[in-house]
Amino acid sequence: MNKSLIALAALAAISHAHADVEVAAGLKLYGVFDQGLMRQSVASASSTVRAYSNTGFFAAASTSRFGVKGERDVGNGYKGMVQFEQEITPDESTLMPAKNRTAFVGLANETAGTLLLGTQETPAYVLFGSDANGRAEYKPQLWRYLAGSATQDRANNAFKYTSPKFGPLTVDLMRAYGETNVGNTSGTAQTGDFKSWGVNYSAGPLQAKLVWDSITNTELKYALPGEINAGVLSYSSTATSNVTTQYKTKMIASSTSSPLQRQFLGASYDFGAAKVNYIMANASTSGKGEVKTNTVGIRIPMDKVTLALSVGSGSYSNAAAYSGVANIAGNLEDTTFGAFYNFDKSTTAYFFTSRSKNTVTQSTGDTDHTAGTVGKSNTSTLGLRYSY
């Protein structure tokens, strides 16, 4: 079946659905369509300010996708599980790029735990969802600067084990093999080894998650405020700068001996009238650099309307090519406000607005940032999301 027929089948199912759709015995179709009209303005943190802007449709609140999931009793208290998920881009004529988000098979048992094999979300990505505004896809939240590599969202060739409950606790263990294939300076291919563990705590209104992960032979790319975060920007400054050079990122590279390591702590408490959350995030490679962020948020549900506010601060330094001496460093700030109107359980209209800042405190041998300057990214989106 070609992509067009698959897309038509999915759309036909959606038109009759207000929840997961059973497409075969034990299998259910699910997904999200999301489109928002986004406006983003960017001013770089350099002595000669480069200004950019972007207006257009974008999946802003959630990645548009469809998938199939299922489970069945296989005896002796075990359930067989399967799930696959494909990203779709309704803002493009292709609609369905060949991008696999999830594809795994597994077994689950209440006393033995759950084992999943295949491409799947990492414990850190699950933790990201605790932000008051969720995982806004144009990624304004500061902790998102630590997710510049797709590996940190989901891992391929992986197994993930979730333990049975020990009182309020469960444990996640994950390992992915051959996750990346990176050529070194001599052109020799090197594979990345991904490892992760997480501890989950759940007791009534209190939820918490601690995550540590690492990956070798890769790099963390992050777009600082004042640089691109989403969409295709258009050049709107009289400053001398080529639009093709705007995709500037700073990175923390890693090797087999010095992996990129990240630590996260997420906690939330539901008061009923409001839910508050906190996310601490840190990424570093020994002798190369570090990014640290702290974010607090509050989410207030009111009948059909929900309001959310996230406020974050952090810092970064990078020394990838300077013998362990920082060549660029700075402080980060972000405020994201979201408003959601729920027509029903499936259809939500939303509004996001974010204001992010990068204040450069040090810049040596770097042509894209200047010490003492401030980079700014302002983003607003009005959109509609349909879940099924």
C-alpha positions in Angstrom: 0.0 0.0 0.0 1.5 3.4 -1.0 1.7 6.4 1.2 -1.3 8.1 -0.3 -3.6 5.2 0.4 -2.3 4.9 3.9 -3.0 8.6 4.5 -6.5 8.2 3.1 -7.2 5.3 5.3 -6.0 7.2 8.3 -8.1 10.2 7.5 -11.2 8.0 6.9 -10.7 6.5 10.3 -10.3 9.9 12.0 -13.6 11.2 10.5 -15.5 8.5 12.4 -13.5 8.6 15.6 -13.6 10.3 18.9 -11.2 7.8 20.6 -8.8 5.0 19.6 -10.2 3.2 16.6 -10.1 -0.6 16.5 -8.7 -1.5 13.0 -8.3 -5.2 13.7 -8.6 -7.7 16.6 -6.5 -6.2 19.4 -5.2 -3.3 17.3 -6.2 0.3 17.6 -5.5 3.4 15.4 -4.5 6.6 17.2 -2.9 9.9 16.4 -2.7 13.7 16.4 -3.2 16.4 13.7 -1.8 19.7 14.8 -1.5 23.0 12.8 -0.7 26.4 14.2 -0.1 29.8 12.6 3.2 30.8 14.1 5.1 34.0 14.1 8.8 34.0 15.3 11.2 37.0 15.4 14.8 36.5 16.2 17.7 38.9 17.0 21.2 37.5 17.3 23.5 38.1 20.2 26.3 39.6 18.2 27.9 43.1 17.8 26.3 43.3 14.3 22.7 42.2 15.1 21.2 39.8 12.6 17.4 39.9 12.5 15.2 37.2 11.2 11.5 36.5 11.1 9.2 33.6 10.3 5.5 33.4 9.7 3.7 30.2 8.6 1.9 27.1 9.6 3.7 24.7 11.9 2.8 21.8 14.2 3.4 23.8 17.3 1.7 22.1 20.3 2.3 18.5 19.3 4.0 16.5 16.5 1.3 15.4 14.0 1.4 11.6 13.7 -0.6 8.4 13.4 0.1 5.0 14.8 -1.3 1.6 15.6 -1.0 -0.1 19.0 -2.2 -3.3 20.5 -1.9 -5.9 23.2 -3.2 -9.4 23.7 -3.2 -12.0 26.5 -0.6 -14.7 25.7 -1.1 -16.8 28.9 0.5 -17.2 32.3 -0.2 -13.6 33.2 1.7 -12.1 30.2 0.5 -9.7 27.6 2.1 -9.3 24.1 2.4 -5.7 23.0 3.1 -4.0 19.7 3.1 -0.4 18.6 4.3 1.7 15.6 4.0 5.4 15.0 4.7 7.5 11.9 5.3 11.3 11.8 3.1 13.2 9.4 3.5 16.8 8.2 0.2 18.3 7.1 2.0 21.6 6.5 3.9 20.0 3.6 2.7 18.5 0.3 4.4 15.2 1.1 2.3 14.7 4.3 4.1 11.6 5.4 7.9 11.7 5.4 9.7 8.5 6.0 10.2 9.3 9.7 9.6 6.4 12.1 8.8 7.7 15.7 8.0 4.4 17.4 8.2 0.7 16.4 8.5 -1.9 19.1 7.3 -5.3 20.3 7.2 -6.4 23.9 5.9 -8.5 26.8 4.3 -7.2 30.0 3.6 -9.0 33.3 2.5 -7.4 36.6 5.1 -9.2 38.7 7.9 -9.5 36.1 7.7 -6.0 34.6 7.6 -4.8 30.9 10.3 -5.4 28.3 10.1 -3.5 25.0 12.3 -4.1 21.9 12.7 -1.6 19.1 12.5 2.2 18.5 10.9 3.9 21.5 10.8 7.0 23.7 13.6 7.5 26.2 12.9 8.0 29.9 14.1 11.6 29.5 11.5 12.3 26.8 8.8 11.0 29.0 10.0 13.3 31.8 9.8 16.3 29.4 6.0 15.9 29.2 5.7 17.1 32.8 6.3 20.7 31.8 3.2 22.8 32.4 3.0 23.6 28.6 3.9 20.0 27.6 6.4 19.4 24.8 5.7 22.4 22.6 7.2 21.5 19.3 8.9 24.8 18.5 10.9 24.0 21.6 11.1 27.3 23.5 11.4 25.7 26.9 14.9 25.9 28.2 15.2 22.2 29.1 14.6 21.6 25.3 18.1 23.0 24.6 19.4 19.7 26.0 17.5 17.7 23.4 19.3 18.8 20.3 20.0 15.3 19.2 17.1 13.0 18.1 18.7 10.3 20.2 17.7 12.0 23.4 14.0 11.9 22.4 13.8 8.3 21.2 16.4 5.6 20.6 16.7 2.9 17.9 17.9 -0.7 18.2 16.9 -0.5 21.9 15.6 -2.5 24.7 13.7 -0.9 27.6 12.8 -2.6 30.8 10.3 -1.2 33.3 10.2 -3.0 36.6 7.1 -3.9 38.5 6.0 -1.6 41.2 7.9 -1.5 44.5 5.4 0.5 46.5 5.4 3.9 44.9 8.5 3.2 42.8 9.3 1.8 39.4 12.7 1.6 37.6 13.4 2.1 33.9 16.5 0.6 32.2 17.3 1.3 28.5 20.1 0.5 26.2 20.5 1.2 22.4 23.2 -0.2 20.2 24.7 1.4 17.0 22.5 4.5 17.6 24.7 6.8 15.6 27.3 6.4 12.8 29.7 9.2 13.0 32.9 9.6 11.0 36.0 10.8 12.9 38.7 13.0 11.4 40.2 10.1 9.5 36.8 9.2 8.1 36.4 6.0 10.1 32.9 5.3 11.1 32.1 5.2 14.8 28.9 4.0 16.5 27.2 5.6 19.5 26.3 3.6 22.5 23.2 4.9 24.4 22.5 4.0 28.0 19.7 5.3 30.3 18.1 4.6 33.7 15.2 6.3 35.4 13.5 6.1 38.8 9.7 6.9 38.9 7.8 7.9 42.1 4.0 8.1 42.2 2.0 8.6 45.4 -1.4 10.3 45.0 -0.9 13.9 43.7 2.9 13.7 43.8 4.8 12.5 40.8 8.6 12.5 40.4 11.1 11.1 38.0 14.9 11.0 38.1 16.8 10.2 34.8 20.5 9.8 33.8 21.6 9.0 30.3 24.7 9.0 28.2 25.7 8.5 24.5 29.2 8.2 22.9 30.5 9.6 19.7 27.8 12.2 19.2 27.2 15.8 20.0 24.5 18.0 21.6 23.3 20.7 19.3 21.2 23.5 20.7 19.7 26.6 19.2 20.2 29.5 21.6 17.7 32.3 21.9 18.6 34.6 19.0 18.9 31.6 16.7 16.5 29.4 14.8 14.0 27.3 16.9 11.4 26.3 14.3 10.3 26.8 10.7 12.1 28.4 7.8 13.2 31.9 8.7 13.3 34.8 6.2 16.1 37.3 6.3 14.8 40.8 7.4 17.9 42.8 8.4 20.1 45.2 6.6 23.1 43.8 8.4 25.7 42.0 6.3 24.7 38.3 6.9 23.8 35.5 4.5 20.5 33.8 5.2 22.2 30.5 4.6 24.4 30.9 7.6 21.6 31.4 10.1 21.5 27.8 11.3 24.1 28.4 14.0 24.4 26.1 17.0 26.8 25.5 19.7 27.7 21.9 20.6 29.2 19.6 23.2 30.9 16.8 21.3 31.7 13.4 22.9 33.9 10.4 22.2 34.0 6.8 23.4 36.1 7.8 26.4 34.1 11.0 27.2 30.4 10.4 26.5 27.8 13.1 26.5 25.9 12.7 29.8 22.6 14.2 31.0 20.8 14.3 34.3 17.1 15.2 34.8 14.9 15.6 37.8 11.2 16.3 37.3 8.5 16.6 39.9 4.9 17.7 39.9 2.1 18.1 42.5 -1.6 18.2 41.6 -3.5 20.5 44.0 -6.8 19.9 42.1 -7.4 23.5 41.3 -3.8 23.8 39.9 -0.8 21.6 39.1 2.7 22.8 39.7 5.9 21.3 38.3 9.7 21.6 38.4 12.3 20.3 35.9 16.1 20.4 36.5 18.2 19.5 33.5 22.0 19.2 33.0 24.1 18.1 30.0 27.9 17.9 29.9 30.9 16.3 28.3 34.0 16.2 30.5 36.3 19.1 29.5 34.1 20.1 26.6 31.2 22.1 28.0 27.9 22.1 29.9 24.3 23.3 29.8 22.3 23.7 33.0 18.6 24.7 33.2 15.9 25.0 35.9 12.2 25.4 35.0 9.1 25.9 37.2 5.5 25.9 35.9 1.9 26.0 36.8 -1.1 24.6 35.0 -4.7 25.7 35.9 -7.7 23.8 34.4 -11.0 25.6 34.4 -13.9 23.7 32.8 -13.1 24.0 29.0 -10.2 26.4 29.4 -6.7 25.6 30.7 -4.0 28.1 31.4 -0.3 27.2 31.7 2.9 29.2 32.6 6.5 28.0 32.5 9.5 30.1 33.6 13.1 28.9 33.2 16.6 30.1 33.7 20.0 28.5 33.0 23.6 28.8 31.8 25.9 27.3 29.2 29.5 27.0 28.3 31.3 25.4 25.3 34.9 24.5 25.0 34.9 21.8 22.3 37.9 23.1 20.4 39.7 25.1 23.1 41.5 22.6 25.3 38.9 22.7 28.0 38.8 26.5 28.2 35.4 28.0 27.6 35.3 30.0 24.4 31.6 30.9 24.7 29.4 31.1 27.8 26.2 32.8 28.8 23.0 32.9 30.7 19.5 31.7 29.5 16.0 32.8 30.3 12.6 31.7 29.0 9.0 32.4 29.8 6.2 30.4 28.0 2.5 31.1 28.4 -0.1 28.7 27.0 -3.9 28.9 26.8 -6.0 25.9 25.7 -9.7 25.7 24.9 -11.1 22.2 24.8 -14.1 21.8 22.6 -14.3 18.2 23.6 -11.8 15.4 24.5 -10.5 15.3 21.0 -10.4 18.9 19.7 -8.4 21.7 21.3 -7.7 25.3 20.2 -4.5 26.7 21.7 -2.4 29.8 22.0 1.3 29.9 22.9 3.7 32.8 23.4 7.3 32.6 24.4 10.0 35.1 25.2 13.6 33.7 25.3 16.9 35.5 26.0 20.6 34.5 25.7 22.9 36.9 27.5 26.5 36.2 26.4 29.0 36.5 29.2 32.1 35.3 27.3 33.0 34.9 23.6 36.5 34.0 22.4 37.2 32.9 18.9 33.5 32.9 18.1 32.1 35.1 15.3 28.4 34.5 16.0 28.2 35.9 19.5 29.7 38.8 21.3 30.2 39.1 25.1 27.8 41.6 26.7 25.2 41.2 24.0 21.7 39.7 24.2 20.0 37.3 21.8 16.2 37.2 21.7 13.6 34.9 20.3 9.9 35.8 20.5 7.4 33.2 19.3 3.6 33.3 19.2 1.3 30.6 17.8 -2.5 30.2 17.4 -3.5 26.7 16.4 -5.8 23.7 16.5 -5.1 20.1 17.5 -7.2 17.0 17.0 -6.4 13.8 18.8 -8.0 10.5 18.1 
